[in-house]
Amino acid sequence: MSSTGVLRRFAPAKINLFLHVGDKRPDGYHDILSLVVFADVGDWFAATPADRLSLQITGPFAGPLSGETDNLVLQAARALSAWAAEHGVDIPGAALTLEKNLPIASGIGGGSSDAAAALLTLARLWALPIGIDEIRAIGLKLGADVPVCLNAQPAIMSGLGEVLKPAPRLPPFHLVLVNPGISVPTAQIFKALRTRTGTAEPKPFGGGTAHDLVLWLDHLMNDLAAPATAIAPDITRVETAITATQGCLLARMSGSGATCFGLYESRIEASTAAAALTKAHPNWWVKAAALVSSGQQ
C-alpha cells in the first residue's frame, strides 16, 4: 500500500494470438482453445478504504461506463463483499477509481482485466483470508476471461477459459493494437458463428524467432473473425492497413473484435507502424505495445 493508503494495479490488455471454438456445451456456452498474451497497454485500478463502496471512472473511455451501476468492477467488489460476509469477515467500504484507457467491448479483455485487478486489489486492501483458487472461482462467475487475467501471463486457455496452463516459451516480439472505434457484441458474434476449428491442441510451438512463431500461428486462426467481419466490415480495413505497414509479420483480430493486432519483431518497427497508422487514420485507436513480463505493476 502506498503512503497515501491507495492500492493501485495495472489491468493489461489481453490479446488472443489464436482462438479456436469447439462445440456448444449443454449450458449454451462454447469450449475454446486460445493462446493469450498481455500487453503493456491497459487500464489502471485503484482502491482506498472508505465508509462505503463507490466507483469513479476516468480516462479517455470513461464516457460509456459513467452511467453504469453494475459494471464488472462493481460486480467484483460486491462478490468479494459477499464472500467476506459468508465467512464472517467484517470489511469497510472502498473508494474505487478506474482509469479506462482501453476501448469498450473491443476484444482485448478490458472489462475482464479490470475485474481481475479489482478482485486482487480488494482482497489485499481488506486483508481477506481468501486463496487464489477461491478468487479464480469468483472471477469465472464474472466472466470467462477473468481467470486468465488474474495471472496476466502468457497462457493456453481451454474449457470456458478457466482451464489454464503456461504458454510455450515465446520469442520476443512487439505489437500494434488498432480499434476503428466500433464495439462488437460478443454474443452476436457467437450467434453468427458457422465454422469451428475445434479444441484439439495443435502441435506445440517448438521455439525460435518471432518469424518462427508467425509460421506456427499461420496454421491456426481466430474462429470469430469471419462472423465479426461480416457484422463489422471495418475490421477487414483495419487488418489490411496493419498488414501494409513495414515490418508487420502477422495481422489478425483479437478475441471477438473489433480490435486487431499486428505482430512485429522490434519495438522500433511497432512504433513506426503505429505512427503511420495514426497519421493515416486519425480517428482510430492505435497503440504500440510490448508484452508485460509480470501481472503486478
C-alpha positions in Angstrom: 0.0 0.0 0.0 1.3 3.5 -0.8 1.9 6.2 1.8 -1.5 7.6 0.9 -3.3 4.4 1.7 -4.1 3.8 -2.0 -3.5 0.4 -3.7 -3.1 0.6 -7.5 -2.9 -2.2 -10.0 -2.4 -2.3 -13.8 -5.1 -4.1 -15.8 -3.3 -5.0 -19.1 -4.9 -5.6 -22.5 -5.4 -9.3 -23.3 -4.6 -10.5 -26.9 -5.6 -13.8 -28.4 -2.9 -14.8 -30.8 -5.2 -17.6 -31.9 -8.8 -18.5 -30.8 -10.4 -21.8 -31.7 -14.0 -22.6 -30.8 -15.4 -26.0 -30.0 -19.0 -27.4 -30.0 -21.7 -25.8 -27.9 -22.0 -27.2 -24.4 -25.2 -28.2 -22.7 -25.1 -24.9 -20.8 -25.2 -23.0 -24.1 -21.6 -21.8 -24.0 -18.7 -23.0 -26.2 -15.4 -24.6 -25.2 -12.5 -22.6 -26.6 -8.7 -23.1 -27.1 -6.6 -19.9 -27.2 -3.1 -18.7 -26.8 -3.2 -15.5 -24.8 -0.6 -12.8 -24.1 -0.8 -9.5 -22.3 0.3 -6.0 -23.5 1.8 -3.1 -21.5 -1.2 -1.1 -22.6 -4.2 -1.1 -20.3 -6.4 0.4 -17.6 -5.4 1.3 -14.0 -7.5 0.3 -11.0 -7.1 2.0 -7.6 -8.8 1.4 -4.2 -8.6 3.1 -0.8 -10.5 2.3 2.4 -13.8 4.2 2.8 -17.1 4.0 4.7 -19.0 2.8 1.7 -18.4 1.3 -1.8 -18.1 3.9 -4.6 -16.6 4.0 -8.1 -15.2 6.8 -10.1 -14.3 6.2 -13.7 -11.8 8.5 -15.5 -9.7 8.2 -18.7 -10.5 8.5 -22.4 -13.1 5.7 -22.5 -14.9 6.6 -19.3 -17.9 8.0 -21.0 -19.8 4.8 -22.0 -19.3 3.5 -18.4 -20.0 6.6 -16.4 -23.8 5.9 -16.0 -23.4 2.2 -15.2 -24.2 1.0 -11.7 -23.3 -2.7 -12.2 -20.2 -2.9 -14.3 -17.7 -5.7 -13.8 -15.5 -3.8 -11.3 -18.5 -3.2 -9.0 -19.7 -6.8 -9.5 -16.2 -8.0 -8.5 -16.3 -5.8 -5.4 -19.7 -7.0 -4.4 -18.8 -10.6 -4.9 -15.8 -10.2 -2.6 -18.0 -8.4 -0.1 -20.4 -11.4 -0.2 -17.6 -13.8 0.3 -16.5 -11.8 3.3 -20.0 -11.8 4.8 -20.3 -15.6 4.2 -17.1 -16.2 6.1 -17.8 -13.8 9.0 -15.2 -11.2 8.0 -16.1 -7.6 8.6 -14.8 -5.2 5.9 -15.1 -1.5 5.4 -16.2 0.0 2.1 -13.8 1.2 -0.5 -13.4 4.2 -2.8 -12.6 2.7 -6.2 -11.1 4.5 -9.3 -10.9 3.0 -12.7 -8.8 4.8 -15.3 -10.3 3.5 -18.6 -7.7 3.6 -21.3 -8.9 0.6 -23.4 -11.8 0.8 -25.8 -15.1 -0.8 -24.6 -16.2 -4.2 -25.9 -13.2 -4.4 -28.1 -11.9 -8.0 -27.9 -8.9 -7.3 -25.7 -10.4 -8.2 -22.3 -10.6 -4.7 -20.8 -13.6 -5.5 -18.6 -12.2 -8.8 -17.5 -8.8 -7.4 -16.8 -10.4 -4.6 -14.7 -12.4 -7.2 -12.8 -9.3 -9.2 -12.1 -7.5 -6.1 -10.9 -10.4 -5.3 -8.6 -10.5 -8.8 -7.1 -6.8 -8.9 -6.4 -6.6 -5.4 -5.1 -9.6 -5.5 -2.8 -8.6 -8.9 -1.4 -5.4 -7.3 -0.3 -7.0 -4.0 0.8 -9.5 -5.8 3.0 -6.9 -8.4 4.1 -9.3 -11.2 3.3 -8.2 -14.8 4.2 -9.1 -16.0 0.7 -7.0 -18.3 -1.5 -6.2 -17.7 -5.2 -8.4 -20.7 -6.2 -11.4 -19.1 -4.5 -10.6 -15.8 -6.2 -10.5 -17.6 -9.6 -13.8 -19.3 -8.9 -15.4 -15.9 -8.1 -13.7 -14.5 -11.3 -15.1 -17.2 -13.5 -18.6 -16.3 -12.4 -17.9 -12.7 -13.6 -16.6 -13.7 -17.0 -14.7 -16.5 -18.8 -11.6 -14.3 -19.4 -11.3 -13.2 -15.7 -9.2 -16.2 -14.5 -6.5 -15.8 -17.1 -6.4 -12.0 -16.4 -5.7 -12.8 -12.7 -2.3 -14.1 -13.8 -1.7 -11.7 -16.7 0.9 -14.1 -18.1 1.1 -15.9 -21.5 -1.2 -18.9 -21.2 -3.1 -21.6 -23.1 -6.8 -21.2 -22.2 -9.3 -24.0 -22.7 -12.7 -25.0 -21.3 -14.7 -21.9 -20.9 -11.5 -20.1 -20.2 -10.9 -21.5 -16.7 -8.5 -24.3 -17.7 -5.1 -22.6 -17.9 -1.6 -23.9 -18.5 1.6 -21.9 -19.2 2.2 -20.9 -22.8 5.1 -22.3 -24.6 8.3 -20.3 -24.4 7.7 -17.4 -26.8 10.3 -15.3 -28.5 10.5 -11.5 -28.0 8.1 -9.6 -30.2 6.1 -6.4 -30.2 2.5 -5.5 -31.1 0.4 -2.7 -32.6 -3.2 -2.7 -31.4 -5.8 -0.9 -33.6 -9.5 -0.4 -33.0 -11.6 1.5 -35.6 -13.9 2.9 -33.0 -16.6 0.3 -33.1 -17.9 -2.2 -30.5 -18.8 -5.7 -31.5 -21.2 -7.6 -29.1 -19.6 -11.0 -28.2 -23.0 -12.8 -28.0 -23.9 -11.6 -31.5 -20.6 -12.9 -32.9 -21.1 -16.4 -31.4 -24.7 -16.5 -32.6 -23.4 -15.9 -36.2 -20.6 -18.4 -35.9 -20.8 -21.1 -38.5 -17.4 -22.7 -38.8 -15.5 -24.0 -35.7 -11.9 -25.3 -35.7 -12.5 -27.3 -32.5 -10.4 -27.5 -29.4 -7.8 -30.2 -30.2 -4.4 -28.8 -29.2 -2.1 -28.1 -32.1 1.4 -29.3 -32.4 3.4 -27.3 -29.7 5.4 -24.3 -30.7 9.0 -25.5 -30.9 10.7 -22.2 -30.1 12.7 -19.9 -32.3 12.3 -16.4 -33.5 9.3 -14.1 -34.0 9.3 -15.3 -37.6 9.1 -18.9 -36.4 6.2 -18.0 -34.1 4.3 -16.5 -37.0 4.9 -19.6 -39.2 3.3 -21.6 -36.3 0.4 -19.2 -35.9 -0.2 -19.3 -39.7 -1.7 -22.8 -39.3 -4.0 -21.5 -36.5 -6.7 -18.8 -36.6 -9.4 -16.8 -34.9 -12.7 -18.6 -35.5 -14.6 -15.5 -34.5 -13.0 -13.3 -37.2 -15.4 -14.4 -40.0 -18.7 -13.6 -38.2 -17.2 -10.5 -36.8 -16.1 -9.1 -40.2 -19.5 -10.0 -41.6 -21.1 -7.8 -38.9 -18.4 -5.1 -38.9 -16.6 -4.9 -42.3 -14.3 -2.2 -40.9 -12.3 -5.0 -39.3 -11.1 -6.1 -42.7 -10.0 -2.5 -43.4 -8.0 -2.5 -40.2 -6.3 -5.8 -40.9 -5.4 -4.7 -44.4 -4.0 -1.4 -43.1 -1.9 -3.2 -40.4 -0.6 -5.7 -42.9 0.6 -2.9 -45.2 2.9 -1.4 -42.5 6.6 -2.1 -42.8 7.8 -5.0 -40.7 4.4 -6.5 -40.0 4.7 -10.3 -39.7 1.1 -11.0 -38.9 -2.2 -9.1 -38.7 -5.2 -10.6 -37.0 -8.3 -9.8 -35.0 -8.2 -10.4 -31.2 -11.0 -12.1 -29.3 -14.4 -11.2 -30.7 -13.1 -7.9 -32.1 -13.1 -5.3 -33.3 -9.5 -4.7 -32.1 -6.8 -6.1 -34.4 -3.2 -6.6 -33.7 0.0 -6.5 -35.8 3.0 -8.6 -34.7 6.5 -7.1 -35.2 10.0 -8.2 -34.4 11.2 -5.0 -32.9 10.0 -2.1 -30.8 11.1 0.4 -33.5 9.1 -1.4 -36.2 6.0 -1.4 -34.0 6.4 2.2 -33.0 6.9 3.3 -36.6 3.9 1.3 -37.8 1.7 2.8 -35.0 2.8 6.3 -36.1 2.0 5.6 -39.7 -1.4 4.1 -38.9 -2.3 7.1 -36.6 -1.3 9.5 -39.3 -3.4 7.7 -42.0 -6.4 7.0 -39.7 -6.5 9.7 -37.0 -9.9 8.5 -35.8 -8.7 5.0 -35.0 -7.3 4.0 -31.6 -3.8 2.9 -32.2 -1.2 1.8 -29.7 2.3 0.2 -30.0 2.8 -2.3 -27.2 5.3 -4.7 -25.7 4.4 -7.8 -23.7 4.1 -7.5 -19.9 6.5 -9.6 -18.0 4.5 -9.6 -14.8 0.9 -9.3 -13.7 1.9 -6.9 -10.9 3.0 -3.4 -12.0 
